[in-house]
Amino acid sequence: MLPRSFLKEEHEMFRRSLKQFLEKEAAPYIDEWEASKEIPRSFWKKVGEQGFLCPQVDEKYGGLNADFGYSVVLSEEFDRISVGMVGFSLHNDIVIPYIEELGTEEQKERWLPGAISGDLISAIAMTEPDVGSDLAAVKTTAVKDGDEYILNGEKTFITNGHSADIAVVVCRTDPEADPPHRGLSLFVVEAGTPGYTKGKKLRKLGQHANDTSELIFEYARVPANNLLGEAGKGFYYLMNHLQQERLLVAIQAMASCELMLEETIDYGKQREAFGKPISQFQNTQFKLAELKTEIQIGRTFVDQLIEAHMEEKDIVSEVSMAKWWTTDLAKKVAAECLQLHGGYGYMEEYEIARRYRDVAVSSIYAGSNEIMKTIIAKQMKL
Ligand SMILES: Cc1cc2nc3c(=O)[nH]c(=O)nc-3n(C[C@H](O)[C@H](O)[C@H](O)COP(=O)(O)OP(=O)(O)OC[C@H]3O[C@@H](n4cnc5c(N)ncnc54)[C@H](O)[C@@H]3O)c2cc1C
């Protein structure tokens, strides 16, 4: 791999201890977690105890003030163990940053220490049964009533939804707003709030370890001081944070691509046909050489974006490019590598079978790849 200048010796030390921890505490249990469709809370606590939850948070709340390089390492290593561990990166680098950036002092003191220790699992709820890509059309309402808001509506496909102690929920606070996106606000809704229930854990094609749920609000009374930031600015806050969310999806896609290639190279060297390892057939070599080239291109682009993101540059268009291109690449790598495994690639014992299922959704969530192209096209002023 070419040098990755944003990763210093301290990041690599962190990676070594994280790898060791995950090999011992996560890898042996993935099948069990996939069967129960949930990663146990006791594991979240272990992750927290090791300092692997939200290390970027200010020391004042128990964090380590760590830079985004640590988030990259965490995201890559969680993905290498299982794409189904995506809920950790979502908690660390997608949900909790909303509280860090928009929370009042009281809100930060209330939620950040638990998010770091693993006592508090988080989720973000944007999608609804009738509203996905067109986020501005969110229907869940929040109506002010004294010092509370009354929430009504339903969210779906929410990662960590079932285990979440808090969820950042996108609601419509102003039904008259024109344009409609100006009427959205963000609320932190705590588990146990009267009128708030979690639906069933959804049955999915892949990413079985990670729980994905419906959240239902029926006259749920949420304290007004759980409003995050200002009322009516929810859509802007979401847009500001989506750059990091989409970059993380690209980082995970590249980690998966690299792992699938490594596994296939190993398999190709030990599997024999016609009296020689299949890695010695020219077709196998050309396929693997092509994939290696494309993976290197993706890696170079994503690493450049990580650096730009760490320098706080506005790279919305470039991140949208990386998100669609790397996730399409992950799906291609999965299909090609499965083919090179032959029948064994279709068997559960082989990682490639799981990856084939797990990476399929990466072109859909965090903004579908079609939506990424609309963002790029808009910036091209076509
Ligand atoms: C496993 C999983 C986890 C998820 N986790 C979360 C989560 O934690 N929180 C959350 O809020 N959501 C989550 N989602 C929801 C996800 O973000 C949405 O599924 C996604 O945004 C697409 O929305 P949709 O499913 O409603 O598809 P739709 O919006 O109905 O789109 C259907 C198809 O039409 C295309 N399309 C839509 N609009 C356009 C357009 N303007 N131009 C061209 N094509 C278009 C789409 O690209 C897609 O191919 C998750 C989804 C899954 C499957």
The ligand as a Tripos MOL2 file, in Angstrom:
@<TRIPOS>MOLECULE
LIG
   53    58     1     0     0
SMALL
NO_CHARGES

@<TRIPOS>ATOM
      1 C1        -29.4450   -1.6910    6.2370 C.3       1 LIG1
      2 C2        -29.9310   -0.2810    6.2020 C.ar      1 LIG1
      3 C3        -29.5590    0.5950    7.2050 C.ar      1 LIG1
      4 C4        -30.0360    1.9090    7.2100 C.ar      1 LIG1
      5 N1        -29.7340    2.7310    8.2490 N.ar      1 LIG1
      6 C5        -30.3850    3.9260    8.3600 C.ar      1 LIG1
      7 C6        -30.2530    4.7300    9.5330 C.ar      1 LIG1
      8 O1        -29.5150    4.3890   10.4730 O.2       1 LIG1
      9 N2        -30.9550    5.8810    9.6040 N.ar      1 LIG1
     10 C7        -31.7730    6.3030    8.5880 C.ar      1 LIG1
     11 O2        -32.3800    7.3410    8.7250 O.2       1 LIG1
     12 N3        -31.9010    5.5720    7.4550 N.ar      1 LIG1
     13 C8        -31.2320    4.3940    7.3220 C.ar      1 LIG1
     14 N4        -31.3920    3.6330    6.1880 N.ar      1 LIG1
     15 C9        -32.2490    4.1260    5.1250 C.3       1 LIG1
     16 C10       -31.4820    4.5300    3.8620 C.3       1 LIG1
     17 O3        -30.7460    5.6950    4.0830 O.3       1 LIG1
     18 C11       -32.5110    4.6570    2.7340 C.3       1 LIG1
     19 O4        -32.9290    3.3340    2.4220 O.3       1 LIG1
     20 C12       -31.9670    5.3610    1.5180 C.3       1 LIG1
     21 O5        -31.7460    6.7180    1.7910 O.3       1 LIG1
     22 C13       -32.8960    5.2430    0.3010 C.3       1 LIG1
     23 O6        -34.2020    5.5840    0.6430 O.3       1 LIG1
     24 P1        -35.4210    4.6020    0.2730 P.3       1 LIG1
     25 O7        -35.0420    3.2460    0.7590 O.co2     1 LIG1
     26 O8        -36.6590    5.1830    0.7590 O.co2     1 LIG1
     27 O9        -35.4110    4.5420   -1.2950 O.3       1 LIG1
     28 P2        -36.2000    5.5360   -2.2860 P.3       1 LIG1
     29 O10       -35.9210    6.9400   -1.9100 O.co2     1 LIG1
     30 O11       -37.6070    5.0870   -2.3790 O.co2     1 LIG1
     31 O12       -35.4590    5.2050   -3.6530 O.3       1 LIG1
     32 C14       -35.7510    4.0520   -4.4520 C.3       1 LIG1
     33 C15       -34.8670    4.0980   -5.6910 C.3       1 LIG1
     34 O13       -35.1460    5.3080   -6.4220 O.3       1 LIG1
     35 C16       -33.9550    6.0410   -6.6020 C.3       1 LIG1
     36 N5        -34.2070    7.4880   -6.5340 N.ar      1 LIG1
     37 C17       -34.8730    8.1680   -5.5700 C.ar      1 LIG1
     38 N6        -34.8540    9.4760   -5.8310 N.ar      1 LIG1
     39 C18       -34.1610    9.6350   -6.9890 C.ar      1 LIG1
     40 C19       -33.7950   10.7540   -7.7890 C.ar      1 LIG1
     41 N7        -34.1030   12.0050   -7.4380 N.pl3     1 LIG1
     42 N8        -33.0800   10.5320   -8.9100 N.ar      1 LIG1
     43 C20       -32.7370    9.2790   -9.2830 C.ar      1 LIG1
     44 N9        -33.0510    8.1820   -8.5720 N.ar      1 LIG1
     45 C21       -33.7490    8.3550   -7.4350 C.ar      1 LIG1
     46 C22       -33.0550    5.6150   -5.4690 C.3       1 LIG1
     47 O14       -31.6920    5.8760   -5.7630 O.3       1 LIG1
     48 C23       -33.3780    4.1430   -5.3580 C.3       1 LIG1
     49 O15       -32.6450    3.4300   -6.3070 O.3       1 LIG1
     50 C24       -30.8720    2.3360    6.1420 C.ar      1 LIG1
     51 C25       -31.2030    1.4610    5.1190 C.ar      1 LIG1
     52 C26       -30.7750    0.1670    5.1420 C.ar      1 LIG1
     53 C27       -31.2160   -0.7480    4.0520 C.3       1 LIG1
@<TRIPOS>BOND
     1     1     2 1
     2     2     3 ar
     3     2    52 ar
     4     3     4 ar
     5     4     5 ar
     6     4    50 ar
     7     5     6 ar
     8     6     7 ar
     9     6    13 1
    10     7     8 2
    11     7     9 ar
    12     9    10 ar
    13    10    11 2
    14    10    12 ar
    15    12    13 ar
    16    13    14 ar
    17    14    15 1
    18    14    50 ar
    19    15    16 1
    20    16    17 1
    21    16    18 1
    22    18    19 1
    23    18    20 1
    24    20    21 1
    25    20    22 1
    26    22    23 1
    27    23    24 1
    28    24    25 2
    29    24    26 1
    30    24    27 1
    31    27    28 1
    32    28    29 2
    33    28    30 1
    34    28    31 1
    35    31    32 1
    36    32    33 1
    37    33    34 1
    38    33    48 1
    39    34    35 1
    40    35    36 1
    41    35    46 1
    42    36    37 ar
    43    36    45 ar
    44    37    38 ar
    45    38    39 ar
    46    39    40 ar
    47    39    45 ar
    48    40    41 1
    49    40    42 ar
    50    42    43 ar
    51    43    44 ar
    52    44    45 ar
    53    46    47 1
    54    46    48 1
    55    48    49 1
    56    50    51 ar
    57    51    52 ar
    58    52    53 1
@<TRIPOS>SUBSTRUCTURE
     1 LIG1         1 GROUP 0 **** ****
